[in-house]
């Protein structure tokens, strides 16, 4: 599968379902000898691409789920950035517990998430890479958001200067920030006093796909939950 180019500096290997593997993002800022890699996936193709890259390689892991980290056992890299919770699974890496900004314009920061403890986001120019952080928590047959975490998540998204959000595993990997925010504000508006969670089962079709919503411009917007 060929890499998809977003800009001359940014490309990604799309996620796959069999075996399940996250999107793997490659960012090489202009003039830099370093390639930043956001998540490493599970496929041999992803590992081969990473190992064949020349120059310095810095890896940022969005969260600890296997489809985002397994290739760490197969690749060579120079620096690894993780949260304290993710390090319980990787055993290695520099812990990120506050916003970090590098001289080449890369920003990484903790991201509140109902989907996974210890999530990280990476931001570069017009794009914020959020991994699975915006997705819901699965409990038995319920798809839920924690109200407090959802509020924190929306606030963090609002603070982003990037006009585009990139959501792992989503068919539409790159989506407008305001369209994505609009969906999560609608979900938050459904909160009920005394209930710490919001159920979003009705956002899904019978086949498990996410229902389409319309933004204020009348455009169909798909956001994976």
N, C-alpha and C positions, 0 to 999 in steps of 0.2 A: 504494500500500500504506500503510495507516494506521500511525502509531506505536503501539507496544505500551507501555503504562504498567506499570512495576514497582511504583513508589510515586509519591506526588504530586510528588516531586522527580526521579525517574528514569524515563526512557523510552528506547526504542530502535527503530530501523528494522531489521527482520530482514534477514539475509543472503539473497542470491539466487545462483543458479547460472549464469544467463545474462543479462547478462554476469556473471561471478563477481565478487561484491562482499561485503565483510565486513559484519557487524552494525555499525551506527553508534549509539553510545550518547550520550545527552544527559542531563546532570546539572545542575540548577539548584538549588543549596542554598537553603533557605528564608531569605528576607531578603537574598539576594545579587542583584546586577545582572549577575553573570557566569554564563554557561552553559559548562560543561566538555563537550567533545566528544571521545569516545574512538574513534579511527579515523574515517576520512571516506569509505571505500568508493569505488566507481567510478561508480555510477549517477547519471543526471541528477536523479532524484528526491531522492537524498541531498544533492546539491549545492544544489538549490533550497531544501530545508528549512533547510539551514545558512545560506544567504545571506539567507533571509527572516526569520531570527531577529533579534530586537531585543536591544540591549545588548551588553556585552562578550562575546567568545567566545575561550576558551582551548582549543586543540587538543592532545591527547596521542596520539601514534602508537605503537601496540603494537610494530610491527616493519616492515621495509622492503618486504615483499612488495606487488606492485602492487595487489592487491584491497583493500588497507588504506590506500593513500596517493595514488592517482591523482587523486582529487578536490581535492587540495591546489592543483592548477593552475587550479581553477575557482571556488574559494571565497575569501571574505574572512574574516580572523580577526585577533585582537589579539596572541596569543602562541601559540607552537608549542613543544612539548616532545618531544624525541627522544633516542635514544642516539647515541653517537659513530658507531656503525656505520650506523645509519639515516640519519644526516646525509650520508653519502656519496651517498645517493640523493635526499634532499630538497634538499640544498644549503643549507638554511636551518633555523633552529630553535635553541632553547636546549638544550644537551647535559645530560642527566641521567645522572650516574654514581654517585649515592648516593641514599638515601631523602630525599624532599622532602615536607613537610607544610605545607599552606596554612591560613590563618586560617579559611576556610570549611569545614574538615574534609576536604578532598580530600588524598589521599596518592598519590604516584606513586613507583615504585621499580623498579630493574633486576630482571629476573626470569630465572633460569637456564633455558635451553631447548635441547633437542635439535633442535627444529623450525627455529629461526632464531637467528642471531647477533643480539645487541643487542636483546633483547626488554624491553618495559616493561609494568608492570601499574599499574592505577589502582584505588584502594580508597576507598569512601565508605560510612560507617556499616556496614550489614549485608551489603554486596556488594563483592566483589573481581572486577574485570574483567581477565581474563587473556589475551584475544585468542586466538591460536593457540599460545601458549607451551607448553602442556602436551602438544602433539601430537608425534608421532614424526618422525624424519628419514627421507626417502625416498632410497634409494640403489639404482639399477637397479630390481630387483623386490623389494627388501627394505625392510621397515618396521622401523626400529631406534631404540633409545634408547641414548645414551651413558651408561654406568653412572655416571660421575662427575657428569655434568650432572643425571641423574635423581635422584641422592642430594641434590644441592644444591637441585633443584626441590622435592622433597618437604619438605626442611627449611624452605624459604622459604614453602611453603604452610602448614606447621604453625605458622609464626610469625604468620600472618594472623589478625587478630581478627574477621574477617568470617565469619559462619556460612554464607554462600552464595558459590559461585563461578559466574561467568558465562563461558561458553566459546563463542567465535565459531564460526559455521557449524554449530553443533550444534542439532538440532531442539529439544532441551530446553536452552534458553539458560541458564536459572538452575537450578543443581543444588546439593544440600547439600554443604558442604565435606567432611564426614566420608565421604560416599559416594564422592566423587571421590578423596579420599586413599586410601581402601581399595583402589581399583583400581590405583593407581600403586605402592602398597606391595606388592601381589601381583606386579606386573611386576618390581619390584626384587628380590623374593625369588627370581626365576629366574636371577639373575646367576650366572655360572660363573667360577671362579678363572682368571685369565689372559686372559679375554675382555673387552675394553673395551666391548662392545656387547651389547644384549639384543634378539633378534629377536621381533617381535610379529605376524608374518603370521597366526598362528593365531587372533588376536583378531578376524579379519575373516571374514564370510560370503563365499560364492562371488560374490555380487553386489557385493561391495565394502563393504557395510554393516558396522557394528561389531556384534559379538555382544553380547547382553545378559548382564549379570552380576547376581547377587543380593547385596544388602548384608546386614548381620547381622540386619536386621529383616524380611528376606524380600521386600523391595521390588525390583522390577526397576529396574536403573540402567543408563542408556546413557551411555557416555563416549566421545567421539570420540578416536581416537588419531592 
